[in-house]
Amino acid sequence: MANRYPLDSIDRTILTSLQAEGRITNVDLARRAGLTAPPCLRRVRALEEAGIVEGYHAKLNAASLGYGIMVFALVSLRSQAEEDLRAFEAHMVALPQVRECHMLNGEIDFIVKIVAHDLQAFQLFLTSELTTAPHVASVKTSLTIRTAKDESGIPVDPE
């Protein structure tokens, strides 16, 4: 499979390091990549400008911030017209409890990842925001019991 942006082993090392540790200093990143700091910074900037590195963020602990509930909702819409899909997506984007929203192929139109402080807060969200969202026909929810893997990013394939 061809890359849209040609990546060499140094780029791949930089990407793997940044994804694992976004706060790494340029000096430490350069050391890992076998470069000096200025060319390393140029490569990082080139990867950012190419859109490969989309941003940097901190991973927060949901429970520490009072979000004890994570739910996945399978949503079917009454219509799959583009305008209706976009209306639903816009509604989801505006809701801070919605952390992910993906359109699917098959019987279900969307899978939505939702966080809530507790079951009562989720129930209120479900009845006031999700089931009343534009063009929703049905919603099936599953409460997360435990998480075996929660890894952000994507694998950086070797050359």
C-alpha positions, 0 to 999 in steps of 0.5 A, a space after each residue: 500500500 502506497 503512502 501519500 507522504 514518503 516516510 523513511 525509518 527516521 520519520 517512523 521513529 519520530 512518529 512512534 515517539 511522538 505518539 507514545 510521548 507527545 511532550 518529548 523534547 525536541 532534543 530527546 526526540 532527535 536523540 531517539 531518531 539519530 539526528 541533531 535537534 534542528 533537522 529533527 524539528 524540520 522533520 516534525 514540522 514537515 510531518 505536521 504540515 503534511 497533516 500526518 501529525 494532526 495535533 497533540 493532547 493530554 490523555 485524561 483519566 475519566 474517573 478522576 474527573 467524575 466520569 464513571 460511566 462509558 456507554 456505546 450507543 448503536 444508532 439507526 436513523 429514519 433516513 440515510 439522506 446526506 442532509 439527515 446524516 449531516 444533521 445527526 452528526 452536527 448534533 453529536 459534535 455539539 454534545 461534550 458527552 459524545 467522545 466519538 461518533 462513527 458512521 457505519 456500513 450495515 444495519 446500524 448507521 452510527 456508533 457513538 461513544 458517550 461518557 457520563 458521571 453516573 447512570 442517572 446522568 446517562 439516562 437524562 442524556 439518553 432521553 433528552 439528547 440522543 433519542 431526540 436527536 435529528 432523524 433517530 429511529 432507534 438506539 441500542 446502548 451497552 454500558 462498558 463494564 471494563 476496558 482491556 485496551 484503550 490505546 489512542 493513535 494508530 500503529 506506525 508500520 515498519 518500512 
